[in-house]
Amino acid sequence: MGEINKQDNGNSKGTFEISVKFTQNSTWQGQILWIEKNQKQNFRSALEMLKLMDEALAEDTGESQEIKW
């Protein structure tokens, strides 16, 4: 992995680094890093990864009911 160059102009709500460790059952398993909050979360499928990203963005806007992060 290389160095991450993050340019924040104040409009950034969600920057995520996705690390896919395995591909089983026709989907991905790995880890997602939310750059702005420096939080990591494991995921077991591509759908779960997308839901985590959606929840993270909803948390930032105050729309989320349940937070997994």
C-alpha positions in Angstrom: 0.0 0.0 0.0 1.1 3.5 -0.7 0.8 6.7 1.1 -2.7 8.3 1.1 -2.8 12.0 0.0 -5.9 13.5 1.4 -6.9 16.9 0.3 -9.7 18.3 2.5 -11.5 21.3 1.2 -14.1 21.2 3.9 -16.7 19.5 1.8 -15.5 16.0 2.4 -18.2 13.9 4.2 -16.8 10.4 3.7 -13.5 9.1 2.5 -13.1 5.4 2.8 -10.2 3.0 2.3 -11.4 -0.5 1.4 -9.1 -3.4 2.0 -10.5 -6.6 0.5 -8.9 -9.6 2.2 -10.9 -12.5 0.7 -13.4 -13.3 -2.0 -15.7 -16.1 -1.0 -19.3 -16.9 -1.9 -19.2 -14.5 -4.8 -18.6 -11.5 -2.6 -15.9 -9.6 -0.7 -14.7 -9.8 2.9 -12.3 -7.3 4.3 -12.0 -4.1 6.3 -13.1 -0.5 5.7 -11.4 2.5 7.2 -13.3 5.8 7.6 -10.5 8.3 7.0 -12.2 11.4 8.6 -13.0 9.6 11.9 -10.0 7.2 11.8 -12.3 4.2 12.5 -12.1 0.7 11.1 -14.8 -1.9 10.7 -14.7 -5.4 9.2 -17.3 -6.4 6.6 -18.5 -9.9 5.5 -20.0 -8.9 2.1 -20.0 -6.1 -0.4 -23.6 -5.3 0.6 -22.5 -4.9 4.3 -19.6 -2.7 3.2 -22.1 -0.4 1.3 -24.4 -0.3 4.3 -21.5 0.7 6.6 -20.6 3.5 4.2 -24.2 4.6 4.1 -24.5 4.6 7.9 -21.3 6.6 8.2 -22.6 9.3 5.9 -26.0 9.3 7.6 -24.3 9.7 11.0 -22.5 12.8 9.7 -25.8 14.4 8.7 -27.7 13.2 11.8 -30.1 11.0 9.8 -29.1 7.6 11.2 -31.1 5.7 13.8 -28.6 2.8 14.5 -24.9 3.2 14.2 -22.5 0.2 13.8 -19.4 2.4 13.8 
